[in-house]
Amino acid sequence: MALEIAKQQYTGKIREITLGKGAKAVKVGGETAYPFYLFEGQMPNPPKIALQVWDIKPEEWAAAAIEPFKDVAGDPVAWAKKCIDVYKADLVALQLVSTDPNGMNRGADEAATTVKKVADAIDCPLIVWGVNNVEKDMEVLRKVAEVCEGKSLIIGPVTEGNYKQIGATAIGYQHTVIASTPIDINLAKQLNILLGNLGVSDERLIVDPTTGGLGYGLEYTFSVIERLRMAALTQQDDKLQFPIVCNLAEEVWKTKEAKTGDDAKLGNANKRGILMESITAVTLLMAGADILIMRHPESMERVRNIIKELLG
């Protein structure tokens, strides 16, 4: 008698959302089973990878991370185009580092001008990421949304402290919102409800549960994303049935291990950082991430190959 493998019954489905516009728009979500459980359900849209771009030249990046972009670092337009034309990223994630009040503190108008130039130069979806300062992000992202009307940006992080202002602006100018909460399923659900009550469409909302890097809270992030997927797929919680984005680049490459040079115990610095980012990314995919924001093109390619193998 043949062995019959028990299968999980799913009653929910992750919403399928289109990011960007035109021929290079991408679809995320749509899963009807746990990540890569193709024997139990469908995963119609493979996870997508965005390469990270800064709006200023990084001064403290690890040598391995800056090497692929040393000819374009400091020029966000050229940098974004290289991510698409050379490394074939699915999306670009523009980090508005220069707007940090504890750093250069650039104004909203200047930041919006930079975003508009990048958005005009590329034909793939553009994620615009603030500095996680409630007041500054509210000012900057609202201006970005206005200046880039109709560009179908994906803007965030949108938090409980600024969701009304940024959410309303995103609705008016037709952008997708990244709902960001600090690694807590209940807070994630509450913010999704608040944005829905505000009028943000279910088709213009993705979730950022906050990401920890390898050795720095990754297991906690995995647990929360796993619980988000369980509630969405097996408990029919429609307030959690949204695609998930993980901005892991920052968390991995800011660690001591990623920045330390060649070491007798830690080994080759270039390989170490790339492997740390790759392992973090694959772990998040296993939890349920739909979009990964990464930094190194080699890490991206490693993860892409694993996605292809898992999807057969």
Buried (B, 14 or more C-beta within 10 A) or exposed (E): EEEEEEEEEBEBBBBBBBBBEEEBEBBBBBBBBBBBBEEBBEBEBBBBBBBBBBBBBBEEBBEBBBBBBEEBBBBBBBBBBBBBEEBBBBBBBBBBBBBBEEEEEBBBEBBBBBBBEBBEBBBBBBBBBBBBBBEBBBBBBBBBBBBBEEBBBBBBBBBBEBBBBBBBBBBEBBBBBBBBBEBBBEBBBBBBEBBBEBEBBBEBBBBBBBBBBBBBBBEBBBEBBBBBBBBBBBEEBBBBBBBBBBBBBBBBBBBEBBBBEEEEEEEEBBEBBBBBBBBBBBBBBBBBBBBBBBBBBBBBBBBBEBBEEBEE
